[in-house]
């Protein structure tokens, strides 16, 4: 029983804390832009189900925390359904009701009667808040701790590997990968991981000369301390660095912001590339995580942050710093997913608003209904696929097979 409670504390609690924080920022993005355009709102909710906490402010907005920590929402006054995109008939009905109850002047306070560009900005405010959160976190980290550049040197080349075939040698200093400068070993790992079965162009420094090399990563089953067993691209290199090559960079506030924007862009670009390779059939999707996988990752980095014999205060500070970095990465992911053009997500709403802006009328009710059904099916399928990945990485099926063998 104590072991179970310990696992919950290690895995579930950090995940829920980080997720709740990110969801709150996301919904505050919607709320803040809506306030800017003076939109009337009924509720700001974090979580679903029965309210653990509820308070109504002087503007009539109910602030609520539900007991199921699985998301959040902003309810605009006059919402007819969960889509927040009523058709022409629904808008006419809503207008008549508002005029009858509050007078003609009140119509302009309702989200659905705002100009389409304002509704689009309000919808985009949630994902934008996620990206801004990541930039703020990275900015604080860069401004406080700076950055450390440790150029990767090849320590060992696995015989018979793609790296050996490409001509890598121990002592090579990797300068570029696919035309991008390499600052540390993680840059090489990211490029290789995202390019299974695709030739990668490298430039290494060898004996004072720039030497071009081409290696094709092979998808290999790998044990990851955080993610579990995954298949990712590998070329057969072991990398390290020389202490005399390590450079510590300090950033002023402006430089820190620029570095944070680049970091956020790099994470977005990596995510976009990986998703694109999944749809094109060049990746299996092993790195796609659902809630279980994200919870495992949160627990894994929490354990790593508190390992060792350091004082409790130092461990707590390291844990907090690690979870803050994790929150930045997860916030970018949530912002990206919400911008996907799938009805029920913010990106799907933006597609509807784009149609409305061009056609000068809302999407027909039947089209909206069909779109939301397809969107729910796609979202459910994505979640099932991600959860299947999570269960495989957790070795649940191997465990169940062992029970009956």
Number of C-alpha atoms within 10 A of each C-alpha: 6 7 8 9 10 11 13 14 13 19 21 19 15 22 24 16 13 20 22 18 14 24 24 21 20 28 23 19 24 23 23 16 19 22 13 10 16 14 22 21 22 17 20 23 21 24 21 17 12 12 15 12 11 15 12 13 9 7 9 12 18 18 17 20 20 18 14 14 16 15 17 20 19 20 19 20 17 19 18 13 9 11 16 16 22 21 16 14 12 13 17 11 10 20 21 13 14 18 13 10 10 10 12 12 9 13 19 16 16 20 24 22 15 16 11 19 13 18 23 19 17 24 26 22 23 27 26 21 24 30 25 22 21 26 24 17 19 25 25 15 18 22 20 14 13 16 16 13 15 20 22 26 24 19 15 18 21 14 11 10 17 21 22 17 17 16 13 26 17 14 19 20 25 26 22 18 21 15 11 14 14 23 16 20 19 14 17 22 16 13 19 25 21 21 22 22 16 14 16 18 16 23 22 24 16 15 10 8 9 15 17 17 17 18 23 21 24 21 20 14 12 14 12 11 11 18 22 18 19 19 19 22 24 25 25 20 22 14 22 17 18 10 9 7 12 14 12 11 11 15 18 12 14 11 14 23 20 16 20 23 18 14 17 21 15 12 15 18 12 15 18 15 13 21 17 13 17 15 11 10 10 16 22 16 19 19 21 20 23 19 17 20 24 20 24 24 21 25 23 17 21 24 15 15 19 18 11 9 8 10 9 10 9 13 18 15 13 16 20 15 14 17 21 17 16 18 23 23 21 18 26 26 18 18 26 18 17 21 20 15 16 22 24 19 19 24 22 21 23 24 18 21 22 17 14 14 14 9 10 11 12 21 20 14 15 10 11 18 14 12 17 19 14 15 18 16 13 14 16 12 12 15 16 13 16 21 18 18 22 26 16 17 22 17 14 12 12 11 10 10 10 9 8 6 5
